[in-house]
Amino acid sequence: MERFSESERETEALGAAFAQKLKPGTIVAFTGDLGAGKTAFVRGMASGLGIPQRVTSPTFTIVNEYEGGRLPLFHFDMYRLGSSEDLFDIGWEDFLSRGGICAVEWSETVADAMENCIHVDIRRGDGDTERIITIVGEEIR
């Protein structure tokens, strides 16, 4: 499925609508350039899950945990990891077993660990604020 967004707010709204259909244990693997809107989409997901906390990029912490909504949200940033081995070293299996949603930015770094997931690719469109959001694997929801 391909969607178009004209603003950060629209990207967040698409993320919110998307998250309302997710089931416990879903992995969402994100790809896209730096500044494309991955974190904005995850902010929307948090909103759609009813999570009240402010969502920020986990670039330096590797994972941020958000609770208080319909499901917990574990927001990963794999940009600084070298391989999926590093992902397992930080407790990937523990996060999976907790029944929340795992949103993984820069998932291509750990592609071999992204089995049975929904892929969300966010690319810049023609205009400065336009984004093309491609979602593959929605049947996993």
C-alpha positions in Angstrom: 0.0 0.0 0.0 1.3 3.4 -0.9 0.3 6.6 0.9 1.2 10.2 0.3 1.8 12.9 3.0 2.1 16.6 2.5 3.3 17.4 6.0 4.7 16.1 9.3 1.2 16.3 10.8 -0.2 14.1 7.9 2.6 11.6 8.5 1.7 11.4 12.2 -2.0 10.9 11.3 -1.1 8.0 9.0 0.9 6.5 11.8 -2.0 6.9 14.2 -4.5 5.2 11.9 -2.0 2.4 11.1 -1.3 1.7 14.8 -5.0 1.3 15.7 -5.0 -2.0 13.8 -1.8 -3.5 15.2 -1.8 -6.7 17.3 0.5 -7.5 20.3 4.0 -8.6 19.2 4.0 -6.8 15.8 7.3 -5.7 14.5 7.3 -2.6 12.2 10.6 -2.3 10.3 11.3 1.3 9.0 13.6 2.3 6.2 14.1 5.8 4.7 16.6 8.6 4.5 17.7 10.7 7.5 14.9 13.2 8.2 12.4 11.4 6.0 9.8 11.1 8.7 10.3 7.8 10.4 10.1 9.2 13.9 7.1 11.3 12.9 5.3 8.2 11.8 6.2 6.5 15.1 4.9 9.5 17.0 1.7 9.0 15.2 1.7 5.3 16.1 2.1 6.2 19.8 -0.9 8.5 19.5 -2.9 5.8 17.8 -2.0 3.4 20.7 -3.2 6.0 23.2 0.3 6.5 24.7 0.5 9.9 26.4 4.3 10.4 26.6 6.2 12.6 24.2 8.0 10.4 21.6 11.5 11.2 20.7 14.2 9.6 18.5 16.1 6.9 20.3 19.3 7.6 18.3 21.6 7.8 21.3 19.7 5.4 23.7 19.0 2.8 21.0 15.5 2.0 22.4 12.8 4.1 24.1 9.9 2.4 25.9 6.5 3.9 26.0 3.6 2.5 28.1 0.2 3.6 29.2 -1.7 2.9 26.0 -3.5 0.0 24.5 -0.1 -1.8 23.9 3.4 -0.8 24.9 5.6 0.7 22.2 9.3 -0.1 21.9 11.0 2.4 19.6 14.4 1.2 18.3 17.0 3.1 16.3 19.5 0.7 14.7 21.6 3.4 13.0 24.5 3.0 15.4 24.4 -0.8 15.6 26.8 -2.9 13.5 24.6 -6.0 13.0 21.7 -8.0 14.3 24.1 -9.6 16.8 24.2 -6.3 18.6 20.4 -6.2 18.6 20.3 -9.5 20.4 22.9 -8.2 22.9 20.5 -5.5 24.0 17.7 -7.9 24.7 15.7 -8.1 21.5 14.0 -11.4 22.6 12.9 -9.8 25.9 11.2 -6.9 24.0 9.5 -9.4 21.7 8.2 -11.4 24.6 6.5 -8.4 26.2 3.7 -8.3 23.7 4.1 -4.7 22.6 4.8 -3.1 19.2 8.4 -3.0 18.2 9.1 0.0 15.8 12.6 -0.4 14.3 14.1 2.6 12.5 17.1 1.8 10.2 15.9 -1.8 10.1 18.2 -2.6 7.1 21.1 -2.7 9.6 19.5 -5.7 11.3 17.5 -7.1 8.3 18.2 -10.7 9.2 16.4 -10.3 12.5 13.3 -8.6 10.9 11.3 -11.8 10.2 7.5 -11.7 10.0 7.3 -7.9 10.2 5.5 -5.1 8.5 7.9 -2.9 6.4 7.3 0.8 6.2 9.5 2.8 3.8 9.3 6.6 3.9 10.9 8.6 1.0 10.9 12.2 0.1 8.5 13.3 -2.7 8.8 16.1 -5.1 8.1 18.9 -2.7 10.1 19.7 0.5 7.4 18.3 2.8 5.9 15.6 0.5 6.5 12.0 1.6 5.8 8.7 -0.1 5.0 6.0 2.5 5.0 2.4 1.3 3.7 -0.3 3.7 4.3 -3.9 2.9 3.1 -6.9 5.0 0.0 -5.4 6.5 -1.6 -8.8 6.6 0.7 -9.6 9.6 -1.3 -7.1 11.7 
